[in-house]
Amino acid sequence: MPSHSTRTLWLGIDLGTQSAKAALWQAAAGQRGGCVVGEGSYRYDVHYPRLGWAEQAPRDWEAALGPIVQAALTQAGARKSEVAAIGVTGQLDGTIAVDPAGEPVSPALIWQDRRASCALSLSASRVQELTGQVLDASHLAPKARYLLGERGLAGVRFHQPVSYLVERLTGRAVMDPALASMTLLLDLHARRWSAELCAAWGVPLTCLPELAPADELAAPLSARGAALTGLPAGVPVCVGTGDDFAAALGAGLLRPGRVSCSLGTAEVVGALSDTAVIDRVTDHATDRVTDHVTGHAAPIVETHLYPTGGYFIENPGWTCGGAVAWLRRLVGISGDRELDDLAAAVPAGCDGVGFFPALAGAMTPAWNADARGAFFGLSSEHGRGHLARAVLEGSAFACRDVVERLAALGVPTERLLLSGGGSASALWAQLHADVLGRPVELAARADATVLGAIMLAALASGGACREDLPALAGAPRQVLTPRPSTAGDLERAYQRYRRHAAALLAATPDRDLRPL
């Protein structure tokens, strides 16, 4: 219905891997809460030119903006003039080269793309000391070096998807420190671009955006941004941040104690810490999967800055929702509900069938860009339901790997805060509680990522303050507790998964960890 009075609406935009989404939030009158009043989404493709490569066209993201904004306005019965601020979030680790005018001159090498080499004069431990990150080809620095060298690009600037879109909307090339802490180029402790790292990667400082907090205004919507979105020029646009952080923020992760788990295309698991806890490479660690080339214990979590303060200790995720979609296509399952029904008919532990969730490289129990996913334990008695349940259990087992590493590092992991499209599956959500042996809180809004972007827009425009954030996130919509009846079967299945994961990793040493 048409609106009869002027409202103040905050717009969140999320550039996901499979689609772009927009949502409009209306604050509750005289209260700190509110609700989403309009939404829109637009699907686009990922291109896989070769094994280990994954690309998207930045123009496809831009083409999505007008339709998703208009759909959200139409559903809300809102006028364009009611949009008070825009927040942007999106997939991490994508790398786009732009010319001095901000026009893209390369495809986006997205997070799944691990074609680039991580061979470096600096040691992995030195890189980790400076950045808090695992030396991995998914990040921006190796991709930027690849584009400069293999593609012969010159005079370019590099963006991640969020900062790319902000420049397209406002004309300002800016990135928030949390997003920058994903690049292998930021000094985590000094919170600025590192000259040492830029020199080591061969990526000039002039190729990088300026830094500014996620909840600050980047600039007003430009004429080009107005044309892309259909909104009036001049609407404030905030700096924004990556979806790992926005999902946790939108789910309500505002202080240490809970672990955020976002079940989207990837399963992202992380927790807050007041200090910069580093999962360091070590030579002796009896309880860790060991890298089979170097003999060192393999770190599986990274340390990043968090938009509202502190540090986000996380594993940036393995393909989970993407694995579900892949399996559906592969064996002819019509939708998520049918997949859940098939999986629910199979007992806990999956009658011995397991799944190693490494369709785009392994992220746990060790990072290995060359590893690939696998089913194991199959026999002629197993069917589609076993494959379906194995994918769900495999992702939950990978989550346990990360949560146990966080706990071993002293990061509080009392409860799991679950969000993302996968959290709508009652079976998958309960599996996480059973596998982790911890209560699972379902975030008030499953699509918490776009809500995180809305929160940043509200902060940047002065429409909300930090004290309002818990009310904006809302209370958990449900709390699930572990079921003792499945504990034994799932523990045996988890140990079986660990043995197979170690064997698969031993069979596929990472090329970038071999001595130079």
LINDA-V496246 format. One record per pair of residues at least 4 apart in sequence whose C-alpha atoms are under 6 Angstrom apart, sorted by the first residue. I is the first residue (numbers start at 0). J is the second residue. Records with the same first field share a line. If there is no record, write none. Layout:
I = J + J
This chain:
0 = 76
1 = 76
2 = 76 + 77
6 = 81
7 = 81 + 83
8 = 24 + 25 + 81 + 82 + 83
9 = 23 + 24 + 82 + 83 + 84 + 453
10 = 22 + 23 + 85 + 453
11 = 21 + 22 + 85 + 86 + 87 + 449 + 452 + 453
12 = 20 + 21 + 87
13 = 19 + 20 + 88 + 89 + 449
14 = 19 + 89
15 = 19 + 89 + 90
17 = 42 + 43
18 = 41 + 42 + 43
19 = 40 + 41
20 = 39 + 40
21 = 38 + 39 + 67
22 = 37 + 38
23 = 35 + 36 + 37
24 = 34 + 35 + 36
25 = 33 + 34
26 = 32 + 33
27 = 32 + 33
31 = 467 + 470
32 = 470 + 471
36 = 75
37 = 71 + 74 + 75
38 = 71
39 = 67 + 70 + 71
40 = 67
41 = 63
45 = 54 + 55
46 = 53 + 54
47 = 52 + 53
51 = 112 + 113 + 114
52 = 112 + 114
53 = 109 + 111 + 112
54 = 107 + 108 + 109
55 = 106 + 107
56 = 106
64 = 228
65 = 227 + 228 + 229
72 = 76 + 77
79 = 230
84 = 234 + 235 + 236 + 456
85 = 236 + 456
86 = 237 + 239 + 452 + 453 + 455 + 456
87 = 239 + 452
88 = 161 + 239 + 240 + 241 + 242 + 452
89 = 161 + 241 + 242
90 = 242
91 = 241
92 = 110 + 138 + 139
93 = 107 + 108 + 109 + 110 + 159
94 = 107 + 108 + 139 + 158 + 159
95 = 107 + 157 + 158
96 = 103 + 104 + 105 + 155 + 156 + 157
97 = 101 + 102 + 103 + 104 + 155 + 156
98 = 102 + 155
108 = 112
110 = 137
111 = 359
113 = 136 + 137
115 = 136 + 141 + 142 + 145
117 = 136 + 141 + 511
118 = 511
126 = 130
127 = 131 + 132
129 = 186
130 = 186 + 187
131 = 301 + 302
132 = 301
136 = 141
138 = 182
139 = 143 + 182
140 = 182 + 183
144 = 148
145 = 149
146 = 150
147 = 151 + 152
156 = 206 + 207
157 = 206 + 207
158 = 162 + 163
159 = 163
162 = 174
165 = 169
166 = 170 + 171 + 172
168 = 220 + 224
169 = 218 + 220 + 221
172 = 208
173 = 208 + 209 + 210
174 = 210
175 = 210 + 211 + 212 + 213
176 = 180
177 = 304 + 305
178 = 240 + 241
180 = 185 + 303
184 = 192 + 193 + 196
185 = 191 + 192 + 193
186 = 190 + 191 + 192 + 193
197 = 201 + 202 + 203
213 = 238 + 239 + 240 + 306
214 = 455 + 458 + 459
215 = 237 + 238 + 459
216 = 236 + 237 + 238 + 459
217 = 236 + 237 + 238
218 = 236
219 = 233 + 234 + 235 + 236
220 = 224 + 232 + 233 + 234
221 = 232
222 = 232
225 = 229 + 230 + 231 + 232
237 = 456 + 459
242 = 246 + 448
245 = 249 + 448 + 451
246 = 447 + 448 + 451
247 = 252 + 259
248 = 252 + 451
249 = 447 + 448 + 450 + 451 + 472
250 = 442 + 447 + 472
251 = 472
255 = 271 + 272
256 = 411 + 412 + 413
257 = 412 + 413 + 414 + 415
258 = 269 + 270 + 412 + 415 + 416
259 = 268 + 269 + 270 + 416
260 = 267 + 268 + 416 + 417
261 = 266 + 267 + 417 + 418 + 419
262 = 266 + 419 + 421
263 = 320 + 419 + 420
264 = 319 + 320 + 321
265 = 316 + 317 + 318 + 319
266 = 316 + 317 + 319
267 = 315 + 316
268 = 313 + 314
269 = 312 + 313
270 = 311 + 312
271 = 310 + 311
272 = 310
273 = 309
278 = 298
280 = 296 + 298
281 = 295 + 296
282 = 295
284 = 296
289 = 294 + 295 + 296 + 297
290 = 294 + 295 + 296 + 297
291 = 505
297 = 365
299 = 365
300 = 313 + 314
301 = 312 + 313
302 = 311 + 312
303 = 310 + 311
304 = 310 + 311
305 = 309 + 310 + 311
317 = 362
318 = 322
327 = 331 + 332
339 = 343
341 = 384
342 = 384 + 387 + 388
345 = 349
347 = 488
348 = 488 + 489 + 492
349 = 385
351 = 376
352 = 375 + 376 + 377
353 = 374 + 375 + 389
354 = 373 + 374 + 389 + 390 + 393
355 = 372 + 373 + 393
356 = 372
357 = 361 + 371 + 372
358 = 371 + 372
360 = 367 + 368 + 369 + 370 + 371
361 = 366 + 367 + 370
362 = 366
367 = 509
369 = 509
370 = 507
385 = 389
389 = 393
395 = 431
399 = 403 + 435
405 = 410
406 = 410
414 = 437 + 438 + 439
415 = 439
416 = 439 + 440 + 441
417 = 441 + 442
418 = 422 + 442 + 445
419 = 445 + 446
420 = 445
422 = 428
430 = 434
431 = 435
432 = 436 + 437 + 438 + 439 + 480 + 481
433 = 481 + 482
436 = 481
438 = 479 + 480
439 = 478 + 479
440 = 475 + 477 + 478
441 = 475 + 476 + 477
442 = 475
443 = 473 + 474 + 475 + 476
455 = 459
457 = 462 + 463
458 = 463 + 464
486 = 490
489 = 493
496 = 500
